[in-house]
Amino acid sequence: MRDGVLNDQLAPFNDPDAVARYAEGPSRIVPGLAALHRMTGIVIAERVAADATVLVLGAGGGLELKALADAYPGWTFDGVDPSREMLALAWQTLGTHASRVRLHEGIIEIAPEGPFDASVCLLTMHFLAPDERLRTLVEIRRRLKPGAPFVVAHSSFPQTPDARPRWLSRYTTFGLGAAADPQQVKRAHDAITTHLHTLSPDHDEALLRSAGFTDVEMFYTAFTFRGWVAYA
């Protein structure tokens, strides 16, 4: 990833005020976030042992790390995120679970080689352009044991000219409320266009298969968000 592109994408996550408010954001704008965390653990636990090692990409903030560590006390984690501020927040979020987690500042190349029993990437891939997303998926798969589960979830919805505005409207109505003023709605739409690389679910699934993952299954769908489990 080019440094300039990475820096632009990181800007909101390196703002101390924005980071301090981070925890309230995902639960407000991502329908069923707590349920997504629970389902993520369930589909991983189908295939791994009680002492599994799990690679978490986009681990800043620590929300999914804490949820998985709470539910599966034998698992250990390596978390990767390019934002130092968000990694600091993850340490705070983890609390007593911190001893079971190693955090790494950077993108996928900084992650240990593994091989890991499973991997998770939630609310992260939509920041990557398709070519960078495919490269990242290949690097994740390379770090997994054969047959290991990979759970990925992010913004993914129909991108045709008639469908995209409709789905964006649903997203902003959910996140901002039906009474949001037009300027708030416009800023939300502009932020998605500026910071997110949204693809259709079919495109996302094709990238997973191109990276070498098999048995790709969608298990989560909530307005503009989709989640899949696939296997290395």
C-alpha positions as CSV (number, residue, x, y, z in Angstrom):
1,M,0.0,0.0,0.0
2,R,1.4,3.4,-0.9
3,D,2.3,5.5,2.1
4,G,0.2,8.5,1.0
5,V,-2.9,6.3,0.7
6,L,-2.3,4.6,4.0
7,N,-1.8,8.0,5.7
8,D,-5.1,9.3,4.3
9,Q,-7.0,6.2,5.5
10,L,-5.4,6.4,8.9
11,A,-6.1,10.1,9.5
12,P,-9.5,9.5,11.4
13,F,-7.8,6.7,13.5
14,N,-4.9,8.9,14.6
15,D,-7.0,11.7,15.9
16,P,-7.0,11.3,19.7
17,D,-10.5,12.7,20.1
18,A,-11.9,10.4,17.4
19,V,-10.2,7.4,18.9
20,A,-11.6,8.3,22.4
21,R,-15.1,8.1,20.8
22,Y,-14.4,5.0,18.8
23,A,-16.2,2.4,21.0
24,E,-19.5,4.2,20.6
25,G,-19.3,4.3,16.8
26,P,-19.3,0.7,15.5
27,S,-22.2,-0.4,17.8
28,R,-24.3,2.5,16.5
29,I,-23.6,2.1,12.8
30,V,-23.1,-1.6,12.4
31,P,-26.4,-3.5,12.9
32,G,-26.0,-6.4,15.3
33,L,-22.3,-5.8,16.1
34,A,-22.3,-7.8,19.3
35,A,-24.1,-10.7,17.5
36,L,-21.5,-10.5,14.8
37,H,-18.8,-11.0,17.4
38,R,-20.6,-14.0,18.9
39,M,-21.2,-15.6,15.5
40,T,-17.5,-15.1,14.6
41,G,-16.5,-17.1,17.6
42,I,-19.0,-19.8,16.8
43,V,-17.9,-20.4,13.2
44,I,-14.3,-20.4,14.2
45,A,-14.8,-22.7,17.2
46,E,-16.3,-25.3,14.8
47,R,-12.9,-26.0,13.4
48,V,-10.3,-25.2,16.1
49,A,-9.1,-26.5,19.4
50,A,-9.5,-24.9,22.8
51,D,-6.0,-23.5,22.7
52,A,-6.2,-22.0,19.2
53,T,-4.0,-19.2,17.9
54,V,-5.9,-16.5,16.1
55,L,-4.6,-13.8,13.8
56,V,-6.8,-10.6,13.9
57,L,-6.3,-8.0,11.2
58,G,-7.6,-4.5,11.9
59,A,-7.4,-5.2,15.7
60,G,-7.3,-1.5,16.7
61,G,-9.9,-0.6,19.3
62,G,-9.9,-4.2,20.6
63,L,-13.7,-4.8,20.4
64,E,-13.6,-8.2,18.6
65,L,-10.4,-9.2,20.5
66,K,-12.2,-8.7,23.8
67,A,-15.4,-10.4,22.7
68,L,-13.5,-13.5,21.5
69,A,-11.2,-13.5,24.5
70,D,-14.2,-13.4,26.9
71,A,-15.9,-16.3,25.1
72,Y,-12.9,-18.5,24.5
73,P,-10.5,-18.4,27.5
74,G,-7.9,-20.8,25.9
75,W,-7.4,-18.9,22.7
76,T,-4.4,-16.6,22.2
77,F,-4.2,-13.8,19.7
78,D,-1.9,-11.7,17.4
79,G,-3.6,-8.4,16.5
80,V,-2.4,-6.2,13.7
81,D,-3.4,-2.6,13.0
82,P,-1.6,0.4,11.4
83,S,-2.8,2.9,13.9
84,R,-0.7,3.3,17.1
85,E,-3.6,5.3,18.8
86,M,-6.0,2.5,18.0
87,L,-3.6,-0.2,19.3
88,A,-3.3,1.8,22.6
89,L,-7.1,1.8,22.8
90,A,-7.1,-2.0,22.2
91,W,-4.8,-2.5,25.3
92,Q,-7.2,-0.5,27.4
93,T,-10.2,-2.5,26.1
94,L,-8.6,-5.9,26.6
95,G,-8.0,-5.3,30.3
96,T,-7.1,-8.6,32.0
97,H,-7.0,-10.4,28.6
98,A,-3.9,-8.4,27.6
99,S,-1.5,-11.2,28.6
100,R,-3.1,-13.5,25.9
101,V,-2.6,-10.9,23.1
102,R,0.4,-9.6,21.1
103,L,-0.3,-6.4,19.2
104,H,1.7,-5.4,16.1
105,E,1.7,-1.9,14.5
106,G,1.5,-2.1,10.7
107,I,-0.3,-3.9,7.9
108,I,-0.4,-7.6,7.1
109,E,3.3,-7.9,6.3
110,I,4.1,-7.2,9.9
111,A,2.1,-10.1,11.2
112,P,3.9,-13.2,12.4
113,E,4.2,-16.0,9.9
114,G,2.2,-18.4,12.0
115,P,0.8,-20.8,10.9
116,F,-2.4,-19.7,12.8
117,D,-5.4,-21.9,13.5
118,A,-7.8,-19.1,12.4
119,S,-8.0,-15.5,11.3
120,V,-10.5,-12.7,11.7
121,C,-10.8,-9.4,9.9
122,L,-13.8,-7.3,10.9
123,L,-14.8,-3.8,9.5
124,T,-11.4,-3.4,7.8
125,M,-11.3,-4.7,4.3
126,H,-13.6,-1.9,3.0
127,F,-10.7,0.5,3.5
128,L,-8.7,-1.4,0.9
129,A,-8.9,-1.0,-2.9
130,P,-9.6,-4.3,-4.7
131,D,-6.0,-5.0,-5.7
132,E,-4.8,-4.3,-2.2
133,R,-7.6,-6.3,-0.7
134,L,-6.6,-9.3,-2.8
135,R,-3.0,-9.0,-1.8
136,T,-3.9,-8.8,1.8
137,L,-6.2,-11.9,1.6
138,V,-3.4,-13.8,0.0
139,E,-1.0,-12.9,2.8
140,I,-3.6,-13.9,5.4
141,R,-4.2,-17.2,3.8
142,R,-0.4,-17.8,3.6
143,R,-0.3,-17.5,7.4
144,L,-3.0,-20.1,8.1
145,K,-2.9,-23.8,8.6
146,P,-4.5,-25.8,5.8
147,G,-8.3,-25.8,6.3
148,A,-8.1,-23.0,8.9
149,P,-11.2,-20.8,9.1
150,F,-11.1,-17.1,8.1
151,V,-13.9,-14.8,9.1
152,V,-14.2,-11.5,7.3
153,A,-17.0,-8.9,7.6
154,H,-17.3,-5.3,6.3
155,S,-19.3,-2.9,4.2
156,S,-20.5,-4.8,1.0
157,F,-23.7,-4.2,-0.9
158,P,-25.0,-3.9,-4.4
159,Q,-23.1,-1.3,-6.5
160,T,-25.3,-0.8,-9.5
161,P,-26.3,2.8,-10.1
162,D,-29.9,2.3,-9.0
163,A,-29.1,0.1,-6.0
164,R,-26.1,1.9,-4.4
165,P,-28.0,5.1,-3.4
166,R,-30.8,3.1,-1.9
167,W,-28.5,1.1,0.3
168,L,-26.5,4.1,1.3
169,S,-29.8,5.8,2.3
170,R,-30.7,2.8,4.5
171,Y,-27.2,2.9,6.1
172,T,-27.4,6.6,7.0
173,T,-31.0,6.2,8.3
174,F,-29.9,3.4,10.6
175,G,-26.7,5.2,11.8
176,L,-28.0,8.7,12.0
177,G,-31.7,8.2,12.6
178,A,-34.6,9.1,10.4
179,A,-34.6,12.6,11.7
180,A,-31.1,13.4,10.6
181,D,-30.7,16.7,8.7
182,P,-29.8,16.7,5.1
183,Q,-26.3,18.0,5.7
184,Q,-25.5,15.1,8.1
185,V,-26.7,12.6,5.5
186,K,-24.6,14.3,2.8
187,R,-21.5,14.2,5.1
188,A,-22.1,10.5,5.8
189,H,-22.4,9.7,2.1
190,D,-19.3,11.7,1.3
191,A,-17.3,10.0,4.0
192,I,-18.2,6.6,2.6
193,T,-17.2,7.7,-0.9
194,T,-13.9,9.2,0.3
195,H,-12.7,6.6,2.8
196,L,-14.4,3.3,1.8
197,H,-13.9,1.0,-1.2
198,T,-17.2,-0.7,-1.2
199,L,-17.7,-3.7,-3.5
200,S,-20.7,-5.9,-4.2
201,P,-21.0,-9.2,-2.2
202,D,-20.3,-11.2,-5.4
203,H,-17.1,-9.2,-6.0
204,D,-16.0,-9.8,-2.4
205,E,-16.6,-13.5,-2.6
206,A,-14.7,-13.7,-5.9
207,L,-11.7,-12.1,-4.2
208,L,-11.8,-14.6,-1.4
209,R,-11.7,-17.4,-4.0
210,S,-9.0,-15.8,-6.0
211,A,-6.9,-15.6,-2.8
212,G,-7.2,-19.4,-2.5
213,F,-9.9,-19.6,0.1
214,T,-12.5,-22.4,-0.4
215,D,-16.1,-23.2,0.8
216,V,-16.9,-19.5,1.1
217,E,-20.2,-19.0,3.0
218,M,-22.0,-15.8,3.9
219,F,-23.3,-16.0,7.5
220,Y,-24.0,-12.4,8.3
221,T,-26.0,-9.8,6.4
222,A,-27.2,-6.5,8.0
223,F,-28.1,-3.6,5.6
224,T,-24.8,-2.6,4.0
225,F,-22.7,-5.1,5.9
226,R,-21.9,-8.7,5.0
227,G,-19.8,-11.4,6.7
228,W,-18.3,-14.6,5.4
229,V,-16.4,-17.6,6.7
230,A,-14.0,-19.3,4.3
231,Y,-11.2,-21.9,4.7
232,A,-7.5,-21.8,3.8
